[in-house]
Amino acid sequence: MSSSEIPAALRLSLRRLWTLDRFAYSLRVFIALSGAMWWSWVQDDMHVMIPLFLGVIASALAETDDSWQGRLLALLVTLVCFSVASLSVELLFEWPWLFVVALGGSSFVLIMLGAIGQRYATIASATLILSVYTMISLEQRGGVPPDNLWHGPALLVAGAGWYGVLSVLWHALFAHQPVRQSLATLLGELGDYLMLKSTLFEPVHGVDIEQRRVALLRQNGRVVNALNQTKEMIFSRIDGQRGGRRIDRYLRLYFIAQDIHERASSTHYPYGALVEHFFHSDVLFRCQRLLHQQGRTCRALSRALLLRRAFDHRESEQALEELRASLTHLHHQAQTPVTAERRRLLRSLNALLINLTELERQLAGAYNPEVIPVEGDRSLFDRTPSGPRDAWQRVRNHLTLRSPILRHALRLSTALVVGYGVLRMVHPVQGYWILLTTLFVCRPNFGATHRFLRQRIIGTVGGLIAGWALITLFPQPLVQSMIAVLAGVLFFANRATRYTLATAAITLMVLCCFNQVGNGFGLIWPRLIDTLLGALIAGLAVVLILPDWQGRRLNREAAATVSASRDYLREIRHQYQTGKRDDLAYRLARRNAHNAETTFSTLLSNMLLEPSPYRRGADDGFRFLVIAHTILGHLSALGAHRHHLQQHPADHPDDPAMACAYDTLIDQLDRIARALSERTAIELHEPGPEVIAASLEPQPEENDEGDRLVPTQLALICRQITPLAEAAGRLIDSARTGARTAEAIGQTSRSG
């Protein structure tokens, strides 16, 4: 490599580093911790380092994405919460009975505030963490100083404010960088989804199709989560910036991604029937290659958006032309008399080709979305509370034992109270790590708690070993300070993806910090014992205190999934009556359907982590999910082809057969949803869905592809209603059995 090429390669490496979503977060933490460390050295008072560090960490944990104005407002709220919490701990620290009452009550209230929204939940959680940090800081200082009550809280809030100022400035200088990174992540997830979807077209016998379907379901959940995150990021910046060219471009790109997702998730015919019928043709290989290439194009677009470079999609264009030629060849072969089944499958391939052609057009214009007109309104749904009354109503809606938030609030507050009692009995000196471990480990469900408990213990042991080795090898205070800063950065870079490594890093940081003001070696055994005690309390709490076993909610989440698909079908019908218009009501119904499916899939994944007696119904749940996903795929196909009837919007709703099909499907889905919610028997009215499907499948030869597609998709959905009802019935039986088992266990425990 020549000397002239080195700077270019270095610039490219730095640009790629800058595109990483965790790099900016880690850099802000590095600057904040380095500044706190520098101040401690300048003041020649290393005792202020620990509260400053703890304040920085708490503030970084409270950070949420927003515009700089929104981030400034959130910072002010955070600092007020931190100040009240820290002062309350200082005032009540010497009064154990008052302290424990305040600890339990404030924990419950703060967790319940999370019902208002994710931003409030994040600030509330960080406030609880800062409260425990205040206890640790007080313990490190030997108790509450009688002559200077404000000193400790001031340092903690100063550290939090220092990071908050950096965060506000960063969001002001680089306001659109998180949106671009989120859009790039979304496109990357869409690319992975398309490549996984392509495997369903592989005409090979003996493959595990169900396993591929489950993998596709999980990837669809990641796409939905990325869509939701991107939408919130754009919404937080669009207010007052509707004339901004860059945010307008990102909004257009977001709508393109929504359309790509709808087309990618479409199902035009059962894949097994296509594979069996066209096993000896190359057309399915062409479909597979095109989807795979379009997935690669999505990923190339993701990288191009981050690096601000052009991208090449010629391979997917070529794959599209090859598929079109292969399908044309099949049609020429079909000039001789063909069966009705072959004719129907060829039409499904035609519809698939139309869909993939439009998907390719969207990909081709995605890098320059200004050239693609946005149809319908461009408003986004605002999920933030409209005012104090709305916020209070959201909290009130969760004041029931059926609410997971209320159960978690009661569970965590009780666990913290028990943890405080244990530390008072066992060793009140350095015992507040028990509360901190309980706070980090105790999660809303058993699966998450079990996972974090295991990772917390392993990470703590690893961090203690690494800390013992490093402070032994490097006794110099300056070196240990540098290690502490780097360990803090490592914690924030990995806490969302590698919690074991993050726990080890924060444990190493604590040892290095405490060794600056005392004996870090003396903290090793107390930290280990307290971690084990806190993890034990969290583990027992999630099992014994209002356990939120996922199987108990299986029927309700399944009902929500069916209800969301029903509402999506209603909006699709309305679109066919009025013409294609991507208005807010349609986009919201589509997103709610995918969100409900993702929630149900996540519940099943968490259910598999629970003890075997509580996993009853998981297999039935996965079978139900596969059928529900198939129906959602056919609904997406209907949504993707809305433009076919736009020129004659009145032709479709006047057809009595299709009007009957819509009414029947909406009614049947509604019946299944109500039966799931109420755990009652499912009664499908007459005419049955198979009768409706049989009436829709014969179609006049003069109908074009657009006219054939709608009745075909409605018939395919009708064919799935009976399997869906049977799967729902098994879920209801499992729910009833689980309820009887839980009642028997409760009676046994009460009699014992």
KOLNU-444398 format. One record per residue (C-alpha): residue in three letters; x, y, z. Coordinates in steps of 0.02 Angstrom, whole numbers, plus 50000, padded with zeros to 5 digits. Layout:
BEGIN
AlaXYZ/...
***
This chain:
BEGIN
Met500005000050000/Ser500725016849949/Ser500865031450067/Ser499495040649972/Glu498305026150000/Ile498565025350188/Pro497605041250231/Ala496155035850120/Ala496085018850204/Leu496195027150374/Arg494785039050330/Leu493725024450274/Ser494075015050436/Leu493625030350539/Arg492045032850439/Arg491535014850468/Leu491905016750653/Trp490835032350657/Thr489385022850581/Leu489305010550726/Asp487795014650834/Arg488725010850997/Phe490255021150952/Ala489475038150988/Tyr488725031651150/Ser490395024551206/Leu491325040451155/Arg490165051251261/Val490425039751410/Phe492305040251383/Ile492335059251381/Ala491215060251535/Leu492205047651639/Ser493865055051583/Gly493255072351633/Ala492695066051804/Met494365057351828/Trp495325072951775/Trp494345083651897/Ser494725071752039/Trp496585072452001/Val496575091351985/Gln495675093152152/Asp496875080452228/Asp495355072052307/Met495045054652239/His493565052452358/Val492495063152240/Met492875051452095/Ile491675037552149/Pro490095048252165/Leu490535057452004/Phe490765040951912/Leu489145034051984/Gly488205049651930/Val488895048251754/Ile488375029951743/Ala486615033351808/Ser486375047751686/Ala486985037251540/Leu485775023451590/Ala484355036251591/Glu484755042551415/Thr483445040051280/Asp483485045151098/Asp482695061951061/Ser482995078750980/Trp484135090151078/Gln482635099951143/Gly481795084051201/Arg483425077751274/Leu483645094051371/Leu481905092451444/Ala482215074151489/Leu483865079151571/Leu483005092051681/Val481705079251735/Thr483075066551766/Leu484105078351872/Val482585082851977/Cys482195064452005/Phe484015060852046/Ser484105075252170/Val482515070152261/Ala483045051852267/Ser484815055452328/Leu484265067852461/Ser482905055952520/Val484195042252545/Glu485325054152641/Leu483915060052754/Leu483245042752794/Phe484865032952794/Glu485035033152984/Trp483215028153012/Pro483085009952953/Trp481205007952976/Leu480775023952884/Phe482105019852756/Val481395002652715/Val479615009452699/Ala480215023152582/Leu481255010652483/Gly479774999152452/Gly478535013052416/Ser479645023152300/Ser480165007452205/Phe478345002952174/Val477895020552116/Leu479395022152001/Ile479075005451917/Met477245009851892/Leu477755025951805/Gly478455014851669/Ala476645011851614/Ile476635029451543/Gly477965025651414/Gln479705018951382/Arg480525035751414/Tyr479755036751587/Ala480185018651623/Thr482015022051581/Ile482125037551691/Ala481225028551834/Ser482405013651824/Ala483925024951822/Thr483245034351974/Leu483135018052070/Ile484905013752020/Leu485525030952076/Ser484665028252244/Val485705012652273/Tyr487255021752209/Thr486915034852344/Met486905021052475/Ile488555014352410/Ser489305031852408/Leu488715034952587/Glu489465018552642/Gln491105023052559/Arg491115039652653/Gly490715031352819/Gly488925037252836/Val487985053652824/Pro489115068452871/Pro488205078653004/Asp488895095252942/Asn488725092952753/Leu487145083852701/Trp487195090752524/His488955085352478/Gly488595067452419/Pro486995071352321/Ala487835086452243/Leu489265075852176/Leu488095062352109/Val486975075052023/Ala488505084451959/Gly489135068551876/Ala487415065551803/Gly487275083451743/Trp489015082951665/Tyr488555067951558/Gly486845075651522/Val487635091551454/Leu488755081251341/Ser487235071451281/Val486225087251241/Leu487685094951146/Trp487965078951051/His486135077751000/Ala486185095950945/Leu487755093650839/Phe487315076650766/Ala485425077050770/His485145065450622/Gln486535052850647/Pro485485041150757/Val484075041450630/Arg485255036850489/Gln485985022750594/Ser484255016450640/Leu483695016650458/Ala485275007350410/Thr484904994350545/Leu483124992750481/Leu483704989950302/Gly484974977250361/Glu483624967650455/Leu482504968450301/Gly483954961450199/Asp484144946850320/Tyr482254943950313/Leu482264943150122/Met483724931050121/Leu482844919950249/Lys481234921050149/Ser482164915049995/Thr482534898350080/Leu480674894150078/Phe480744893449887/Glu482164880749883/Pro481444865749786/Val482334852449886/His481534837749975/Gly481934833450155/Val482244850950222/Asp481454856350386/Ile480224869350324/Glu479484872150497/Gln481184876750567/Arg481424889250426/Arg479704896550460/Val480124898850644/Ala481774907250598/Leu480824918650479/Leu479574922850617/Arg480964927950735/Gln481804938450601/Asn480124946650565/Gly480084951650749/Arg481764960050731/Val481154969350577/Val479594975150669/Asn480634981150817/Ala481794990550699/Leu480284998550614/Asn479585004050782/Gln481245011250840/Thr481525020650677/Lys479765027750682/Glu480015034350859/Met481675042250811/Ile480935051050660/Phe479405056650757/Ser480455064450896/Arg481345075150766/Ile479965079050643/Asp479005091050756/Gly479415108550699/Gln480545102050559/Arg479285097350425/Gly480195108350302/Gly481865100250338/Arg482525091750183/Arg483525078450275/Ile482145073050393/Asp480945072950245/Arg482135061150155/Tyr482225049650305/Leu480335049650321/Arg480145044650139/Leu481435030950163/Tyr480485024650315/Phe478885023350213/Ile479845014050077/Ala480485001950209/Gln478684999250269/Asp478144995150092/Ile479624983350067/His479164974450228/Glu477364972250173/Arg477914965150006/Ala479274954350083/Ser478064946850209/Ser476754942950076/Thr476254924950044/His475454921549874/Tyr475224902749887/Pro475754888450002/Tyr477604885849971/Gly477464866949984/Ala476224866249838/Leu477364877149731/Val478884866249770/Glu477964850149730/His477224856249567/Phe478754865449497/Phe480054853649568/His480794849949397/Ser480774868049339/Asp482054881549373/Val480734894749412/Leu480824892449602/Phe482724893349597/Arg482484909749505/Cys481284915749640/Gln482504910549774/Arg483964919149689/Leu482984935249661/Leu482424936349843/His484194932549901/Gln484914946049786/Gln483604958549843/Gly484104954650022/Arg485914958149977/Thr485364974249893/Cys484484979450054/Arg486084976350151/Ala487094985850019/Leu485875000350036/Ser486114999750225/Arg487995001550206/Ala487825014950073/Leu486685025150185/Leu487935024550327/Leu489465028150220/Arg488515040350107/Arg489045031049952/Ala488125024649798/Phe487585006549794/Asp487424993949653/His485854983749629/Arg486214976849455/Glu486274958849516/Ser484504959549583/Glu483924967949422/Gln484724953949321/Ala483934940849435/Leu482234948949405/Glu482444948049217/Glu482964929749229/Leu481414925749334/Arg480314934749209/Ala481084924649066/Ser480874908349161/Leu479044912049198/Thr478744916749015/His479484900048964/Leu478304891149083/His476814900149008/His477354894848832/Gln477434876948893/Ala475674878748962/Gln474874882148793/Thr474344863948788/Pro472854859048899/Val473314861349082/Thr472484856849245/Ala471564869649350/Glu472864867249487/Arg474314871349370/Arg473394886449303/Arg473084892649481/Leu474914890149529/Leu475524899349374/Arg474404913949418/Ser475134914049593/Leu476874914949518/Asn476284929349408/Ala475674938549562/Leu477324934849648/Leu478264941849498/Ile477224957749503/Asn477574959649689/Leu479454956849671/Thr479514968749523/Glu478754982549629/Leu479924978049772/Glu481404980049653/Arg480734996949598/Gln480655002549780/Leu482444996549810/Ala483065005449654/Gly482355022049714/Ala482735020049898/Tyr484425028549892/Asn483595043749815/Pro481835042949891/Glu481405060649837/Val480995053949662/Ile479685041949729/Pro478025050549768/Val477285047049940/Glu475445042449927/Gly474195046850062/Asp474535056550219/Arg476255056250300/Ser475735057950482/Leu476455046450615/Phe475515039750764/Asp475985048350926/Arg476125035851069/Thr476675048551200/Pro475375054051329/Ser474405069551279/Gly474435076751455/Pro474395072651641/Arg472635065451630/Asp473145053451490/Ala474715048551587/Trp473715044951744/Gln472445034851644/Arg473845024051575/Val474445020551752/Arg472655016951810/Asn472425004251671/His473834994151749/Leu473164994451926/Thr472604976451913/Leu473464960251957/Arg473304954851775/Ser474524968551728/Pro476344962651710/Ile476934980151760/Leu475984979851925/Arg476574962351964/His478374967251927/Ala478204982952034/Leu477574972852183/Arg478874959452155/Leu480374971052139/Ser479884982452283/Thr479654967152396/Ala481314959952339/Leu482214976252379/Val481424976952552/Val481954958852584/Gly483694962852518/Tyr483834977552638/Gly483334966252782/Val484634953352731/Leu486034966152720/Arg485584972852892/Met485654955252965/Val487174948752871/His488404963052852/Pro487814981052840/Val489564986352785/Gln489734985052595/Gly488064976052588/Tyr487184987752468/Trp487834977852321/Ile486444965752367/Leu485144978752321/Leu486064983552164/Thr486154965552104/Thr484324962752143/Leu483864978452049/Phe484834973451893/Val484364955051894/Cys482514955151941/Arg481584956351776/Pro479724955851732/Asn479744937251686/Phe480644921451738/Gly481574918751574/Ala482394935851573/Thr482784935051760/His483584917851741/Arg484644923951596/Phe485234939751682/Leu485524930551847/Arg486704918251764/Gln487614931551664/Arg487764943051816/Ile488584929651923/Ile489784923951786/Gly490224941851740/Thr490514946751922/Val491684932051951/Gly492624936151791/Gly492734954551835/Leu493364950952011/Ile494724939451946/Ala495234952151813/Gly495184966251941/Trp496254956652065/Ala497534952951929/Leu497594970551858/Ile497714980152021/Thr499084968052073/Leu500054970151912/Phe499774988951899/Pro499814996752072/Gln500075014152000/Pro498525025052033/Leu498605033351861/Val498595016551771/Gln497155010351878/Ser496195026251839/Met496425023251653/Ile495845005251674/Ala494295011251768/Val493835023351627/Leu494085010251492/Ala493104997451591/Gly491655009651608/Val491665012451420/Leu491704993651392/Phe490174991751504/Phe489125003751402/Ala489734996851236/Asn489154979251281/Arg487744980651408/Ala486374978351277/Thr487164963751184/Arg488464955151296/Tyr487874957151474/Thr489154944951546/Leu490584955251475/Ala489734971351529/Thr489554964851708/Ala491384959851711/Ala491864977151649/Ile490834986751778/Thr491504975451917/Leu493284979251859/Met492894997851859/Val492214996952037/Leu493764988052102/Cys494945000452018/Cys493955015452084/Phe493835009052261/Asn495685004752261/Gln496025023352234/Val495245027852401/Gly495545012152503/Asn495884993752487/Gly495104986752330/Phe495614969052378/Gly494464970152529/Leu492984972652413/Ile493214956352316/Trp492394944052436/Pro490994955752493/Arg490574959752312/Leu490514941252268/Ile489454936452418/Asp488274951152394/Thr488064946852210/Leu487594929052253/Leu486374934952388/Gly485574948052274/Ala485414935452133/Leu484634922852251/Ile483354935552312/Ala482914940552133/Gly482754922352080/Leu481624918052226/Ala480584933752201/Val480174929952020/Val479614912452069/Leu478704915852234/Ile478004933552223/Leu476584934652097/Pro477534924451966/Asp477114930051791/Trp477184913351701/Gln477004916651516/Gly475794902251489/Arg474474911451588/Arg474444925251458/Leu474574913751307/Asn472724914151264/Arg472584933151288/Glu474084936951176/Ala473424924551047/Ala471754933751052/Ala472664950351025/Thr473554942850875/Val471924937150794/Ser471064953750834/Ala472474963550754/Ser472374952950595/Arg470484955750592/Asp470734974750601/Tyr472064973750466/Leu470834964550353/Arg469514977950384/Glu470724991650331/Ile471224981750176/Arg469394980150129/His469174998850151/Gln470695001950041/Tyr469954991349902/Gln468325000849915/Thr469105018249907/Gly470725015249813/Lys472505013449876/Arg472945026650003/Asp474295023850133/Asp473405033750266/Leu473785032950452/Ala472335021150491/Tyr472955008250366/Arg474785009450418/Leu474305008350601/Ala473244992850574/Arg474664984650476/Arg475944988950610/Asn474804983050750/Ala474574966250664/His476454963650652/Asn476734970250828/Ala475454958150900/Glu476274943550811/Thr477994948850874/Thr477344950451052/Phe476604932951042/Ser478224925950971/Thr479234934151111/Leu478054927051241/Leu478324909551172/Ser480214911851173/Asn480154917351355/Met479004902851394/Leu480314890351335/Leu481514896851469/Glu480294892951610/Pro480244876851713/Ser479454862151623/Pro477794862151721/Tyr477454879751657/Arg477884876251475/Arg476244867351444/Gly475484873851284/Ala477114880251206/Asp477024867851062/Asp475204872251031/Gly475704890451038/Phe477024888350902/Arg475794879050790/Phe474534893050816/Leu475884905950778/Val476374897650614/Ile474554897650555/Ala474294915650612/His475884920750519/Thr475244912150362/Ile473634922050372/Leu474614938050400/Gly475644933850245/His474074932450139/Leu473424948750213/Ser475084956950167/Ala474874950549990/Leu473164958649981/Gly473914974750048/Ala475374974249928/His474244972649775/Arg473004986449819/His473514996449666/His472734983749547/Leu470964989649582/Gln471365007849601/Gln470745012149427/His469075003349459/Pro468815004349646/Ala466955001349636/Asp467104984649544/His467744975049693/Pro466544978849837/Asp465014975949726/Asp465484957649701/Pro464304947949818/Ala465494933049834/Met466944943549893/Ala465844954250006/Cys465224938150086/Ala467024932050102/Tyr467554948150190/Asp466084947650308/Thr466334929250348/Leu468204930950378/Ile468014946150491/Asp466634937550588/Gln467604921150606/Leu469184929950663/Asp468164939950788/Arg467374923950857/Ile469074915650876/Ala469794930950963/Arg468334932051086/Ala468414913451124/Leu470284914551158/Ser470064929651270/Glu468634921951369/Arg469254903851363/Thr467624897751289/Ala467234885351151/Ile467444891450973/Glu465884891050865/Leu466104894650680/His464464899750598/Glu463804894050429/Pro464254894850289/Gly465924887750339/Pro467564895350276/Glu467874880250162/Val466214883550074/Ile466694901750047/Ala468404896549982/Ala467624884149859/Ser466494897849791/Leu467964909749764/Glu469214897949683/Pro468354895349513/Gln468674911349414/Pro468244916649237/Glu469684915249115/Glu469394933149054/Asn469884940249224/Asp471584948549229/Glu472904945149361/Gly472284958949475/Asp470494952649471/Arg471054934949510/Leu472244939349651/Val470964945849776/Pro469774930849775/Thr471284919149774/Gln472024927049930/Leu470324927550017/Ala470084909149978/Leu471804904950046/Ile471394914250207/Cys469744904850219/Arg470704888450205/Gln471704893450359/Ile470224897850471/Thr469804880050524/Pro471624875550566/Leu471744892050661/Ala470164888150759/Glu470804870650800/Ala472474877550859/Ala471574890750961/Gly470494877251039/Arg472054867951095/Leu472724884051170/Ile471094886551265/Asp471184868751332/Ser472984871751388/Ala472474888051472/Arg471074879351566/Thr472224865251621/Gly473554877651676/Ala472274887551776/Arg471674871751865/Thr473464866651902/Ala473894883751972/Glu472324883452080/Ala472764866052146/Ile474544871752187/Gly473834887052276/Gln472634876652379/Thr474024864552425/Ser475174878652481/Arg473774886752583/Ser473294870552668/Gly475124866952705/
***
